[in-house]
Amino acid sequence: MEKMKFQKITLFSGVMLALNSLIGSGWLFGAGTAAKVAGPAAILSWILGAIIIISIALTYVELGAMFPESGGMSRYAQYSHGPFLGFIAAWANWISLITLVPMEAVASVQYMSSWPWAWANWTHHFMKNGNITTPGLLVVFAFMLVFTLINFWSVKLMTRFTNLISIFKILLPTLTIVMLIVAGFHPSNFGHSVTTFMPYGSRSIFEAAAISGIIMSYDAFQTVINMGGEMINPHKNIVRGVLISMIITAVIYIMLQVAFIGAIDPNLLAQKGWHGINYTSPFADIAILLGMNWLAILLYMDAFVSPFGTGVAFVATASRALAAMTHTGHLPQWLGRLERHYMIPRFAMVVDLILAVVMVSLFRNWSLLATVITGSTLIAYLTGPVTVMSLRKMNANLKRPFHPRFMSWLAPFAFVLTSLSIYWTMWPTTVQVIGVILLGLPIYLYYEIKYRHASGLRDLRNSYWMLAYLVFISIISYIGSEGFGGKDWLKYPWDFVVIIICSLGFYRWAVASRMKEIDPAAERVNAKVKMPEKDQ
């Protein structure tokens, strides 16, 4: 019983942990990049990103409340479609999680390299031509080690750290919004017509969502779900934690974009246009131009604190995702072993750290790491809408603390939005990410043949839709419109039309490919769920 004292997370701590993951380097980079791509219409990009991720999140909220277990998002697809699809989804999700840790460390070092103070000149050698140098890489390694050590000694230490950091990360963006609006807000920057509000056309809204880190900035909702097994009253608090953290984050991000657009000098816009707006540290640079040096100092500090806090949160999430993957029998069991006193997957943390070091050594650029994260996460998210509706058809009697009626239309809607978002990550990123995901298949096949004598290969028929989908989205990405990196053989907006129609077909195929019976492991987890009294 004593170990439970260490592993239980309150709703407040869960929300703070999620906010710590959600409000990372994205808010520091996103607003400036999005405005440069789409002008004032970047506001719509943030709203669109919120709609996409909240739609996806709601499918996982139902699953998380049904199966409150640590690293749960690595297992749901297996419950409805067998181990092969479960492995693909878990592997893709895990790749995105371990990449997030070095990306946040790189963001911290990148901002450190631009600190304006004389005593900080030694940091200016950390970056060169947009890439981390060898001295900067050593600092990145040190940061990632600290991220891991904070998680290494109990959930209690990690949650106390994230509670403190998260409060700061909420207050500073809020202060930035208020001060920029008060000190220098120019309503004329938003345009006087649809044309001036959307100077680069409607396609720029989707482009901004793809290349500005907007979708990536929202996708950390899974932090609460992956730690569901360690939460107090998970049947209630998983739902509340995800929705509260997502709503707070969406409001902050959208208002930051509004404040940024309104704070730009109209004379600068008249000279260079939105494409010519290029700030190294967007909000800090504007604060200096407005004479608020004290705010600039706080923003430079936060450029270190926000990514640092997010890195700590994602070490926790990534380690639990890797540990959960061992339950399928396709990874070494020692990776899922929990430390007895604190019930923490320390072996998984060490392996994640080693792979994160390799990842950042190969990709020494924030943007490159961000594109890998976005694409791999979205491919993993494809299985959420499919699994939630498949399980409803397979067993209507499972305990479902969160059981909205609108899921019947929300699930296909979320699947289509996810497909479009994968397309927006642009060629050749789509194929590169799919290639990284396919690297995990030899590991799956090795364990499948060794321990199940290839009998499990029959489960492939439940996953043919995913393999066909990956081929489809790669082809569409290649022949699609030039705004998304394609050959422009399929022009905008007809590329969207094709993706929407075909995605609905893939969704129906995916649901129809479900297993005849639910994985027994799912029923065992679900049997422990406590339903609210009014539903019993």
N, C-alpha and C positions, 0 to 999 in steps of 0.2 A: 504493500500500500504506500510505502514511503516514496517510492519512485514516482507515484502519481503527482506528488507535490511539485515535482520538478518539471513535469511535462505538460501540465494543463495550462492553456492559454485563454485568457478572458476575451470577451468581445472587444473591449477597448484595445487590448494589446494586439488582437487580430487585425483590427482596422488600422492601427498605427503601423503594424508590420506591412500591410498592403499599401498604405500610403507611402511608406518608406521605399517600397519597390516601384510604385507608380510614378512618384515625383523624383526622378533621377536626372540624368543628363539631358533628357528630352526637352524639358522646359527651357534649358539654357541655350540649346541650339535651335529648337524647332520653330519658334515664332519668327526669328530672323530669316531662316531659310524658306519657310512657307510664304512669307510676304514677298520675298524676292521672286518666287515662282509664280504666285497667283495674285499678288496685290491684295487689296481689301478682301477679295473672295477667299483668302486663306482662312477667314473665320468659318466659312462653310466647310472647309477641309477638316477643321477640328470637330465641328458638329458631326460631320459624316463619320469621322473616325470613332467618335463616342457611340454613335448608333450601331456601327459595325461590331465593335467589341462588346458592348452591352448585350446585343442580340446573341452573340456567341456565348457570353458569360452566363446568360440565363439558362441555356441548355446544360451547362456544366454545374450550375447551382442545383438543379434538380438531381443530377447525378451525385454531386458532392454530399447533399443531404441524405440521399439513399445509401451511400457507401462512405461514411466518414472514416477515412483511413489515411495515414501519412503517405504522401506520394500518390494519392488516388488517381490523379489525371494520367498517370502512366499505366493504368490498369483497366479503365472503363471500356475501351474498345474490345479488349479481350473478352469481357463478360458477354458481349452480344455477337461478336464475329470471330472469336477464336484467337489463338496465340499469335498467328502471323500478323493480322491487322493490329493487334495489340502491341506487338513489337515495333511495327513501323511507326505507329502513333507515339509510342513511348520514346523511341529512339530520336525521332524528329523533335519532340518536345525537349528532351534532355540536351540535344545539341544546342538548341536555342538558349537553354538555361546556363550551360557552362560557358557559352560565348558572352552572355550578359555580364558575367563577373569581370573578365578582362576588359570589356568595353567600358564599364564604369570606371575601372582603374585608369584606363587610357584617357577618359574624359577629365578626370581629376588632374592628371599630369599635364594634359594639353592646356588646361586653364592655368595651372601653376606656371607654365612656361611663358605666359603673357602677363604675369603679375607686374604692376607698374612701379613697385617700390625699389629703391636703390639697393636695399639689403637683399633683395630677391634676384639679383642679376645672375646668380649661380643656376637659377632654374631655366634661364633662356636657352640653354643648350639641350633641353629635353626634347625639343621638336625641330625638325628640319624638313621643309617642303611638304608639310602636312603629315609627316610620319614620325613615329617615336624613334629617337636615336638610341644607341646602346646605353648611355647613362640614364636616359629616361626609362628605358626598359627595365633597368635594375630597380628603379623606384616603383614601377608598375608591379614587379614581382613582390616587392616589400609590402605594397598595399594589399595585394591578393593574399599574402600570408597573414596579415593582420585580420582581414575579412574572415579567414578560416579560423584563426585562433579565438576570435570573439564567439564564434559558434561552437568551438570545440569544448567549452566548459559550460554546458547546460543551456537549456532553452531559457531559463530564468535570466541568465546574464544577457543573452541575445535580445530578449524582449525588453529588458530595461534599457539597453543601449538604443534599440530602435524606437522605443517610446520617446526618449529624449530627442533623438535626431529628427523624428517625424514631426514633432511639434515645431521645431525650428524650420523645417522644410515647408510647413503649411504657412507659418507666419510671414516668412520673407517674401514668397511670391505674392501674398495678399498685400503686404506693405508696398511692394513694387507696383502693383496694379493701382493702388490708391495714389501713390506719389506721382506716377507718370500722368495719371488723369488730371490731378490737381495742378501740377507744375507746367504741363505743356501739352494740352490736348487740342488737336486740330480736326474738327468734324469734317472739314472739306476733303481730308485725305480719303474718306470713304466713298467719294464720288457723288455725282448728282443724278446718275441714271444707271441702268443695268450695264451699259457698256463701260462706264468709268469705274463702276464697282467691280466689274469682271473684265479688266483690260486685256487679258490674254485668253478669253473664251472659257467655256465651261470645262473643257478638258483639263485646264490648268488646276482645277479644284482637285481632280483625282490624281494628277501628277504630284501636287504638293503633298497629298496624303501619303503617297508612296515614298518619295525621296527625302522628305523633311523629318522623318522619324516620328510622324504623328501616330500611325497605327502602332508602332513599337512602343510609344510612350504610354499607351493605354493597356497593353496586353499583359500586365503583371497581376491581373485579378486572380490568377491561379494560385498566388501565394497563400491565400486563405484556404482554398480548396485542398491544396497539397498538404497542409498542416491540419486538416480537419480532424484527424484522429487524436490530435493533441489539444483540441479546444474544449472548453466547458460548454455543455449543452449544444453539441454540434448540429443537431437537427434544427435548431433555431438560429444559432450564431453564424453558421456558414452562409446562410441566405442573407442575414443582416450585414455581415462583414463585407461581403462582395458588393452588395448594392450601395451601402453607405460610402465605402471607399471609392467606388466608381463615380458616383454622383459628385462627391466633393472634388475629385480629380478633374472631371469634365468641366465643372464650373471654373476652376482655377485656370486650366489651360485655355479655355475659350476667352476668358476675361484678360489673360495675359496677351493673347493675340490682338484683342481690341485695343488694349493699352499701348502695345507696340506700334500698331498702325497709326493710332492717333498722335503718338509722340514724335513721329518723323517730321523733320523740318519741310514744310511745303516747298520752299525754294530749292531744296535738294532734290525733291521729287520732280520739280519742273525741269531741272537740268538733266537728271540721269534716268528718271522713271524708276519703276519698282525693280526692274532687272538690274539696275545700277546700285541698288542698296546692298552694301556688303560690309557688315561689321564683324570683326573677329570675336568680340564678346558683346553680343547685341544689346542686352539691357544695361550692362555696365558702361558701354560706350555712350549710350543715350543719356544715362544718368550724369556722366561727366559733361556732356554737351549742355545739359540743363543746369549745370552748376551744383549738382547734388553729389559732391565727392564722398560724403559719408555713406550714401546709398551705394555708390560704386564700390566702396570698400567692403560693405556687407555682401554685395553680389559676388565679388571676387572670392570672398570667404565661402559663400554658398556653392560656388562653382567647384569647390573642394569638398564641402560637407555633403551636398546632395548625392553626387555619384558615390561617395564613400559609404553613406548610409545604405544606398541601394545595393551596393556590392555585398554588404553584410547580409542583407535580407535574401539575396539570391544564392549565396552559399548554402543557406538553410534549405531553400526550395530545391536547388539542384541535387543536393545530397540525398534528400528524401525521395526525389524522383528516381535516382539511380538505385537506391536501396529497394524501392518498390518493384523495379524491373526484374530483380532477382527471383521474385515469386513465380515467374512464368517458367523458370528452369532454363533460360537461354543466356544467362550470365552466371559467373561464379558466385556461389552462395555466400562466400565470405564478404562480398561487397554489401550485402544486406544485413550483416551482423550489427547489432546494437550494443553500445557500451552499457554495461549492466546498471551502473549507478544513475546515469542521466538519461538512458534510453535514447542515445544519439548515434546516428550511423557514421562513426568516425572514419572507418575504412573508405566509405564512399566519399567523404569530404577530402581525404588525401588524394584519391584517384582523380577527383574533379579538379583539385588544385594543379596536379601534374599536367592534365590535359589542357587546362586553361593557360598554363605557361607555354605549352606547345602552340596553342592557338594564337596567342598574342605575339609569339615569336615569328609566326608566318604572316599574320595580318596586323601590321603595325599602324593601322589607320582606323579611326572611329567609324567612318562611313562604311568601310568594308565589313567590319564586324557587325554593324547595324543591319546591313542588307542580309547577311547570313541569318541573323536572329529573326528578322521579319518573315522571310520566306519559310524557314523551317517551322516556326511557330504556327503559321497559318495552315501549313499542310497537316500538322498535328491536330489543329482545331477543326479540320474537316470532319473528323470522326465524332465530335460531340453531338451535333444535330442528328446524325445517323444513329448513334447509339441510344440516345434518349428516346427516340420514337420506336426503335427496334425493341427496346426493353418493354415499352408500353404494350406492344403487340405480343411479346413473348410471355409476359406474366403481368397481368393487371393487378394482381394481389400483393405485389411487393410493397413494402412500406415506403410511402413517398410524402415526407413532411412538406415538400414544396411541389405542388402538382397543379400548375396553372392550366386552364382550359385552352389558352391561346397558343400552347406549345405546338399544336397540330399545324398551324400556319407559320409560327415563328421558326421552327426547325428548318423547313425548306428555305425560308427567307434568309436565315443565318448562313445556310450552306451556299446560297447564291452569292451573298455578300463576301463570304470568305473566298470564293473562287475569283471574284472580281479583284479582291485585294491581292491575291497571289499574282494575278496578271499585272497589277500595278507595280509589283516589285521589279518589273522590266527584264527583258532579255539583255544579257545572258544570265542574269542572277537566278532566274527560275531554274535553268538547267544546272547551274553550279550547285544550287541548294539540293536539288533532287539527287545529284551525284553524291553529295555528302551523306544524304540519307541512305542511299543504296549501299554505301560502304558498310553499313551495319548488317546487311543480309548474309554475308559469309559467316558472321558470328552466329546468327540465328540458325543457319543451315547446319553448322558444325554441331551445335548442341542438340538440334532436332534429330539428326542422324545418329549421334552418339548415344543419346539417352532414350529416344523414342523409336529408334530404328526406322525412321522416316514415316512412321504411321501418321504422324501429325501433318505431313505434307498434304494430306487430303484436305486440311483446313484451308488450303490455298483457294479453293473454290469460293470461300466466303469473302475473299479479298481481291478477286479478279478486278472488281470495279475500281479499286484504288490504283492498281497497276495500270489499267486502261486510262484512268483519269490523269495520272502523271504524264503519260504519253500525250494525251489530248492537250493539256495545258502547256506543255513544252512546244507543241506544234503551233498552237494559237499565239503563244508569246513570240515565236519566230516570225510568223507571217502577219502579225498584228500591226497596229498603227505605229508610226514613227515616234509619236510622243511617249510611247512605252517601250521604245528600243527595238521595235520590230521592223520588218521590211516594207511595211505600209501596203502590203497586198490586200489586207483586210482593213479598210479604213474606219476611222472613228466617225460615228458611233456604232457602226455595224459590228465591230469587234465585240462591243458590249452585248449586243443583241444575241450574237452567236453563243457567247459564254453563258448568258442567262438561260437560254433555251436548253443548251446541252447540259448545264449544271443541274437543272431540274430533272433531266433524264438520268444523270448519274446518281442523283439523290434517290430517286425511285428504285433504281437498280441496287443501290447500296442497302436500302432498307429491306428489299426483297431477298438480299443475300445473307440475311441474319441466320444464325444457327437455329436449330429446332428447339433446343433447350438452353437455358441460361447456365453459364459456368457455375458449378456448385460453390466455388469460393465466393461468388457474389452473394449467393443466398445466405451463406454463413455470416458475412459482414452485415447484410441487411437485417438479419434476424436480431441483431443487437441494437438496432435503431429504436429510440424511444419516441413514440408519436405524441404530439400535443394531445392533452386530455380531450379536447373538443372533437378530435378526429377519431378517437377510439370507439 
